Amino acid sequence: MDYFIIVITTVAGLYFHWWIYVRIKRWMDRDLALSLAGDDAAMREHMLACLSQAQASGVRRGDLPAWLERAAAEYRASRQ
């Protein structure tokens, strides 16, 4: 019975750490997209849509900042 408790506790702890790691990565990606948008509400929505598009198209996490910066620059250029 002791081993069962240890296994359940270990599995629950590992799952929790995985879950919090994934949530923090999502928060960081969302924060990056919103920080590139600044205070412009329309650009914030656009950047969140670009983030969703990047995630759907499989942009690697290491390439995401450059991809989002390029999307922000394209958005600013189209608004001028």
N, CA, C and O atoms as a MOPAC input file, in Angstrom:
PM7 MOZYME 1SCF
protein

 N      0.81700 1    -1.19300 1     0.00000 1
 C      0.00000 1     0.00000 1     0.00000 1
 C      0.86200 1     1.25900 1     0.00000 1
 O      0.50200 1     2.25900 1    -0.62100 1
 N      1.99500 1     1.21400 1     0.69100 1
 C      2.87900 1     2.37800 1     0.74200 1
 C      3.41600 1     2.71400 1    -0.64600 1
 O      3.51500 1     3.88500 1    -1.01500 1
 N      3.75900 1     1.68500 1    -1.40700 1
 C      4.27300 1     1.91100 1    -2.75700 1
 C      3.20800 1     2.53300 1    -3.65400 1
 O      3.51700 1     3.37100 1    -4.50200 1
 N      1.98500 1     2.13300 1    -3.47300 1
 C      0.88300 1     2.69900 1    -4.25200 1
 C      0.76400 1     4.19800 1    -3.99700 1
 O      0.59800 1     4.98200 1    -4.93100 1
 N      0.84800 1     4.58400 1    -2.75200 1
 C      0.75400 1     6.00600 1    -2.39200 1
 C      1.93500 1     6.77200 1    -2.98100 1
 O      1.77300 1     7.88100 1    -3.49100 1
 N      3.11100 1     6.17800 1    -2.90900 1
 C      4.30000 1     6.82800 1    -3.46000 1
 C      4.17100 1     6.99400 1    -4.96900 1
 O      4.49500 1     8.05600 1    -5.50100 1
 N      3.70500 1     5.96700 1    -5.66400 1
 C      3.54300 1     6.02900 1    -7.11700 1
 C      2.50100 1     7.07700 1    -7.49600 1
 O      2.74100 1     7.88500 1    -8.39300 1
 N      1.36900 1     7.07600 1    -6.83700 1
 C      0.30600 1     8.04500 1    -7.14200 1
 C      0.79300 1     9.47300 1    -6.88300 1
 O      0.54600 1    10.37100 1    -7.68800 1
 N      1.47300 1     9.67800 1    -5.77700 1
 C      1.98200 1    11.01000 1    -5.45000 1
 C      3.03200 1    11.46300 1    -6.45800 1
 O      3.04400 1    12.62600 1    -6.85900 1
 N      3.89900 1    10.56800 1    -6.86500 1
 C      4.93700 1    10.89900 1    -7.84000 1
 C      4.33000 1    11.23200 1    -9.19000 1
 O      4.72200 1    12.21200 1    -9.82300 1
 N      3.38000 1    10.42600 1    -9.63600 1
 C      2.72000 1    10.67700 1   -10.92200 1
 C      1.96100 1    11.99700 1   -10.88300 1
 O      2.01000 1    12.77100 1   -11.84000 1
 N      1.26300 1    12.25700 1    -9.78800 1
 C      0.52600 1    13.51900 1    -9.66200 1
 C      1.48700 1    14.70900 1    -9.66500 1
 O      1.20200 1    15.73600 1   -10.28100 1
 N      2.61600 1    14.57400 1    -8.98300 1
 C      3.60200 1    15.64700 1    -8.95900 1
 C      4.21600 1    15.89700 1   -10.32400 1
 O      4.38700 1    17.04600 1   -10.72900 1
 N      4.54900 1    14.82300 1   -11.03800 1
 C      5.09900 1    14.97300 1   -12.38900 1
 C      4.08500 1    15.60800 1   -13.33300 1
 O      4.44000 1    16.46700 1   -14.14000 1
 N      2.83300 1    15.19100 1   -13.23700 1
 C      1.79100 1    15.77700 1   -14.08600 1
 C      1.64000 1    17.26100 1   -13.78000 1
 O      1.54200 1    18.07700 1   -14.69700 1
 N      1.62100 1    17.61600 1   -12.50200 1
 C      1.47900 1    19.02200 1   -12.13100 1
 C      2.63800 1    19.84300 1   -12.66700 1
 O      2.41700 1    20.93700 1   -13.18800 1
 N      3.86500 1    19.35300 1   -12.55800 1
 C      5.01500 1    20.08900 1   -13.06300 1
 C      4.95800 1    20.24200 1   -14.58200 1
 O      5.29900 1    21.30200 1   -15.10700 1
 N      4.53800 1    19.21100 1   -15.28400 1
 C      4.37300 1    19.30400 1   -16.73900 1
 C      3.31200 1    20.33800 1   -17.07000 1
 O      3.51300 1    21.17600 1   -17.94900 1
 N      2.17400 1    20.28800 1   -16.36700 1
 C      1.06400 1    21.19500 1   -16.62900 1
 C      1.48300 1    22.64900 1   -16.39300 1
 O      1.18000 1    23.51200 1   -17.21600 1
 N      2.16900 1    22.93300 1   -15.29500 1
 C      2.58200 1    24.30600 1   -14.99900 1
 C      3.63500 1    24.77200 1   -15.99700 1
 O      3.65300 1    25.94700 1   -16.36400 1
 N      4.51100 1    23.87600 1   -16.44500 1
 C      5.51700 1    24.21700 1   -17.45300 1
 C      4.84700 1    24.63500 1   -18.76500 1
 O      5.23100 1    25.63400 1   -19.37300 1
 N      3.84800 1    23.86700 1   -19.19100 1
 C      3.12800 1    24.19900 1   -20.42300 1
 C      2.38700 1    25.52000 1   -20.27700 1
 O      2.40700 1    26.33900 1   -21.19700 1
 N      1.73600 1    25.74500 1   -19.14400 1
 C      1.02100 1    27.00600 1   -18.91700 1
 C      1.96900 1    28.20700 1   -18.94200 1
 O      1.64800 1    29.23800 1   -19.53300 1
 N      3.12000 1    28.07600 1   -18.31200 1
 C      4.07800 1    29.17800 1   -18.28200 1
 C      4.59200 1    29.47100 1   -19.68700 1
 O      4.75700 1    30.63700 1   -20.04500 1
 N      4.84900 1    28.43900 1   -20.48900 1
 C      5.27500 1    28.66300 1   -21.88000 1
 C      4.19700 1    29.41600 1   -22.65200 1
 O      4.50600 1    30.34200 1   -23.40100 1
 N      2.94100 1    29.02900 1   -22.47800 1
 C      1.84400 1    29.73100 1   -23.15900 1
 C      1.75000 1    31.17600 1   -22.71300 1
 O      1.56900 1    32.07400 1   -23.53600 1
 N      1.87300 1    31.40800 1   -21.40000 1
 C      1.81500 1    32.77800 1   -20.87800 1
 C      2.95300 1    33.61800 1   -21.43500 1
 O      2.75900 1    34.78300 1   -21.78200 1
 N      4.14100 1    33.02900 1   -21.52100 1
 C      5.29400 1    33.76900 1   -22.04400 1
 C      5.09900 1    34.11600 1   -23.51600 1
 O      5.40700 1    35.23200 1   -23.93200 1
 N      4.59500 1    33.18300 1   -24.30300 1
 C      4.34900 1    33.44600 1   -25.71700 1
 C      3.28600 1    34.52700 1   -25.89100 1
 O      3.42700 1    35.41300 1   -26.73300 1
 N      2.22900 1    34.45100 1   -25.09800 1
 C      1.15900 1    35.44800 1   -25.17400 1
 C      1.67800 1    36.81500 1   -24.73000 1
 O      1.34600 1    37.83200 1   -25.33900 1
 N      2.47600 1    36.84300 1   -23.68800 1
 C      3.05500 1    38.09000 1   -23.20300 1
 C      3.96800 1    38.70900 1   -24.25100 1
 O      3.97200 1    39.92700 1   -24.43000 1
 N      4.73600 1    37.88600 1   -24.93900 1
 C      5.60300 1    38.38200 1   -26.00700 1
 C      4.77300 1    39.03300 1   -27.11000 1
 O      5.08500 1    40.13600 1   -27.55800 1
 N      3.72800 1    38.35400 1   -27.54100 1
 C      2.87900 1    38.90300 1   -28.60300 1
 C      2.23700 1    40.22000 1   -28.16900 1
 O      2.18300 1    41.17400 1   -28.94600 1
 N      1.75500 1    40.27000 1   -26.93900 1
 C      1.11000 1    41.49500 1   -26.46400 1
 C      2.11000 1    42.61700 1   -26.23600 1
 O      1.76900 1    43.78600 1   -26.41800 1
 N      3.32700 1    42.29200 1   -25.84600 1
 C      4.32800 1    43.34400 1   -25.64300 1
 C      4.73900 1    43.96900 1   -26.97200 1
 O      5.06700 1    45.15400 1   -27.02100 1
 N      4.72500 1    43.19400 1   -28.03600 1
 C      5.04100 1    43.75000 1   -29.34900 1
 C      3.91900 1    44.64700 1   -29.87100 1
 O      4.14900 1    45.50000 1   -30.72800 1
 N      2.71600 1    44.45200 1   -29.35500 1
 C      1.56900 1    45.23100 1   -29.81100 1
 C      1.48200 1    46.59200 1   -29.13400 1
 O      0.92300 1    47.52900 1   -29.70400 1
 N      2.01500 1    46.71200 1   -27.94800 1
 C      1.92500 1    47.98800 1   -27.23900 1
 C      0.52300 1    48.23600 1   -26.72200 1
 O     -0.14100 1    47.31800 1   -26.24200 1
 N      0.07200 1    49.47600 1   -26.81900 1
 C     -1.23300 1    49.85900 1   -26.28300 1
 C     -2.34100 1    49.84600 1   -27.32300 1
 O     -3.50100 1    50.07900 1   -26.98300 1
 N     -2.01700 1    49.58100 1   -28.57000 1
 C     -2.98900 1    49.58000 1   -29.65000 1
 C     -3.86900 1    48.32500 1   -29.56500 1
 O     -3.38300 1    47.20800 1   -29.74600 1
 N     -5.15700 1    48.51500 1   -29.29000 1
 C     -6.07400 1    47.38400 1   -29.09300 1
 C     -6.22500 1    46.54700 1   -30.36600 1
 O     -6.28900 1    45.31900 1   -30.29700 1
 N     -6.28100 1    47.20100 1   -31.51600 1
 C     -6.42700 1    46.46000 1   -32.77200 1
 C     -5.18300 1    45.62300 1   -33.05100 1
 O     -5.27500 1    44.49800 1   -33.54100 1
 N     -4.02800 1    46.18200 1   -32.73600 1
 C     -2.79100 1    45.43600 1   -32.95800 1
 C     -2.66000 1    44.28200 1   -31.96800 1
 O     -2.10200 1    43.23600 1   -32.29900 1
 N     -3.17400 1    44.47200 1   -30.75700 1
 C     -3.14800 1    43.38200 1   -29.77300 1
 C     -3.94200 1    42.19000 1   -30.29200 1
 O     -3.48500 1    41.05000 1   -30.19900 1
 N     -5.10900 1    42.44300 1   -30.83000 1
 C     -5.92000 1    41.35600 1   -31.39100 1
 C     -5.21300 1    40.71700 1   -32.58300 1
 O     -5.22400 1    39.49600 1   -32.74600 1
 N     -4.60600 1    41.55100 1   -33.40400 1
 C     -3.87800 1    41.03100 1   -34.56500 1
 C     -2.71100 1    40.15300 1   -34.12600 1
 O     -2.48700 1    39.08600 1   -34.69700 1
 N     -1.96900 1    40.59700 1   -33.11600 1
 C     -0.81800 1    39.82800 1   -32.65500 1
 C     -1.23800 1    38.51000 1   -32.00600 1
 O     -0.54100 1    37.50500 1   -32.14500 1
 N     -2.36400 1    38.50600 1   -31.30300 1
 C     -2.86300 1    37.24600 1   -30.74400 1
 C     -3.29400 1    36.29600 1   -31.85900 1
 O     -3.10100 1    35.08400 1   -31.76000 1
 N     -3.88000 1    36.85500 1   -32.92500 1
 C     -4.23500 1    36.02100 1   -34.07800 1
 C     -2.97600 1    35.48000 1   -34.75700 1
 O     -2.94800 1    34.32900 1   -35.19200 1
 N     -1.93900 1    36.30700 1   -34.84700 1
 C     -0.66900 1    35.85600 1   -35.42800 1
 C     -0.03900 1    34.76600 1   -34.56800 1
 O      0.53500 1    33.81400 1   -35.09800 1
 N     -0.14000 1    34.89500 1   -33.25600 1
 C      0.38200 1    33.87200 1   -32.36100 1
 C     -0.34800 1    32.54800 1   -32.58300 1
 O      0.27700 1    31.48900 1   -32.64200 1
 N     -1.65400 1    32.61400 1   -32.70300 1
 C     -2.42500 1    31.39700 1   -32.98100 1
 C     -2.03600 1    30.78900 1   -34.31600 1
 O     -1.91100 1    29.57100 1   -34.44500 1
 N     -1.84600 1    31.64300 1   -35.30100 1
 C     -1.44400 1    31.16900 1   -36.62600 1
 C     -0.05600 1    30.52400 1   -36.57000 1
 O      0.17100 1    29.48300 1   -37.18700 1
 N      0.85500 1    31.13100 1   -35.84400 1
 C      2.20600 1    30.58200 1   -35.71900 1
 C      2.17300 1    29.22100 1   -35.03500 1
 O      2.86400 1    28.29400 1   -35.45700 1
 N      1.37700 1    29.10100 1   -33.98600 1
 C      1.28100 1    27.82700 1   -33.28300 1
 C      0.63500 1    26.76500 1   -34.16300 1
 O      1.04400 1    25.60500 1   -34.13300 1
 N     -0.36800 1    27.15000 1   -34.94500 1
 C     -1.04000 1    26.19300 1   -35.82500 1
 C     -0.14000 1    25.75000 1   -36.96900 1
 O     -0.21700 1    24.60500 1   -37.41500 1
 N      0.71200 1    26.65400 1   -37.44500 1
 C      1.57400 1    26.30400 1   -38.57200 1
 C      2.87900 1    25.64400 1   -38.12000 1
 O      3.70600 1    25.27300 1   -38.95300 1
 N      3.06300 1    25.49900 1   -36.81700 1
 C      4.20800 1    24.76000 1   -36.31000 1
 C      5.50800 1    25.54100 1   -36.25500 1
 O      6.58200 1    24.96000 1   -36.41300 1
 N      5.43100 1    26.84000 1   -36.03500 1
 C      6.65100 1    27.64600 1   -35.88500 1
 C      7.35000 1    27.20300 1   -34.60100 1
 O      6.73100 1    27.13300 1   -33.54000 1
 N      8.63900 1    26.90700 1   -34.70900 1
 C      9.40000 1    26.46700 1   -33.54200 1
 C      9.46100 1    27.58100 1   -32.51600 1
 O      9.45600 1    28.76200 1   -32.86200 1
 N      9.51900 1    27.19800 1   -31.26200 1
 C      9.51400 1    28.17600 1   -30.17800 1
 C     10.70900 1    29.10900 1   -30.24700 1
 O     10.59100 1    30.28100 1   -29.88800 1
 N     11.84400 1    28.62600 1   -30.69500 1
 C     13.02700 1    29.47200 1   -30.82600 1
 C     12.89500 1    30.49800 1   -31.93400 1
 O     13.51500 1    31.56100 1   -31.87700 1
 N     12.08400 1    30.18500 1   -32.95100 1
 C     11.87300 1    31.09800 1   -34.07200 1
 C     10.68700 1    32.02700 1   -33.85000 1
 O     10.47200 1    32.95600 1   -34.62900 1
 N      9.92200 1    31.78600 1   -32.79900 1
 C      8.69300 1    32.55400 1   -32.56100 1
 C      8.93900 1    34.05000 1   -32.35500 1
 O      8.20400 1    34.84600 1   -32.93800 1
 N      9.92200 1    34.48100 1   -31.56800 1
 C     10.11000 1    35.92800 1   -31.39400 1
 C     10.36000 1    36.65300 1   -32.71800 1
 O      9.76700 1    37.70300 1   -32.96600 1
 N     11.22500 1    36.10800 1   -33.56300 1
 C     11.50000 1    36.74800 1   -34.85400 1
 C     10.25800 1    36.73400 1   -35.73100 1
 O      9.98600 1    37.69900 1   -36.44600 1
 N      9.50700 1    35.64400 1   -35.67800 1
 C      8.28300 1    35.52800 1   -36.48800 1
 C      7.26900 1    36.56700 1   -36.04700 1
 O      6.64800 1    37.21800 1   -36.88700 1
 N      7.09400 1    36.73200 1   -34.75200 1
 C      6.14000 1    37.72500 1   -34.24700 1
 C      6.61400 1    39.15000 1   -34.51000 1
 O      5.80000 1    40.02200 1   -34.81400 1
 N      7.92000 1    39.40200 1   -34.39900 1
 C      8.44300 1    40.73900 1   -34.70400 1
 C      8.21400 1    41.08400 1   -36.17100 1
 O      7.88700 1    42.22400 1   -36.50000 1
 N      8.38400 1    40.11000 1   -37.04300 1
 C      8.13500 1    40.33500 1   -38.47100 1
 C      6.65000 1    40.62600 1   -38.71000 1
 O      6.30700 1    41.50200 1   -39.50400 1
 N      5.77400 1    39.89200 1   -38.02300 1
 C      4.33500 1    40.13200 1   -38.16100 1
 C      3.95700 1    41.52500 1   -37.63600 1
 O      3.10800 1    42.20000 1   -38.21800 1
 N      4.58800 1    41.94900 1   -36.54000 1
 C      4.32000 1    43.28300 1   -36.00400 1
 C      4.80300 1    44.36600 1   -36.94900 1
 O      4.12400 1    45.37700 1   -37.12900 1
 N      5.96500 1    44.17000 1   -37.55400 1
 C      6.49500 1    45.14600 1   -38.50900 1
 C      5.59700 1    45.21900 1   -39.75500 1
 O      5.34200 1    46.30500 1   -40.27500 1
 N      5.12900 1    44.08000 1   -40.22300 1
 C      4.22900 1    44.08400 1   -41.37400 1
 C      2.91300 1    44.80300 1   -41.04200 1
 O      2.36600 1    45.52100 1   -41.87900 1
 N      2.42000 1    44.60700 1   -39.83600 1
 C      1.18900 1    45.26500 1   -39.42500 1
 C      1.37800 1    46.77700 1   -39.36100 1
 O      0.53100 1    47.53800 1   -39.83000 1
 N      2.49500 1    47.20700 1   -38.77700 1
 C      2.76400 1    48.65100 1   -38.69100 1
 C      2.93500 1    49.25400 1   -40.08000 1
 O      2.47500 1    50.36700 1   -40.33500 1
 N      3.59300 1    48.52500 1   -40.97900 1
 C      3.80400 1    49.03500 1   -42.34000 1
 C      2.48100 1    49.13800 1   -43.08900 1
 O      2.29500 1    50.05000 1   -43.89400 1
 N      1.57500 1    48.22500 1   -42.83600 1
 C      0.28200 1    48.26000 1   -43.54900 1
 C     -0.62100 1    49.36200 1   -43.01900 1
 O     -1.53600 1    49.80000 1   -43.71700 1
 N     -0.37600 1    49.81900 1   -41.78400 1
 C     -1.20500 1    50.87300 1   -41.18200 1
 C     -0.74300 1    52.26100 1   -41.57500 1
 O     -1.46400 1    53.23400 1   -41.35600 1
 N      0.45800 1    52.37400 1   -42.15800 1
 C      0.95900 1    53.71900 1   -42.49800 1
 C      0.65300 1    54.08000 1   -43.90400 1
 O      1.00200 1    55.17200 1   -44.35100 1

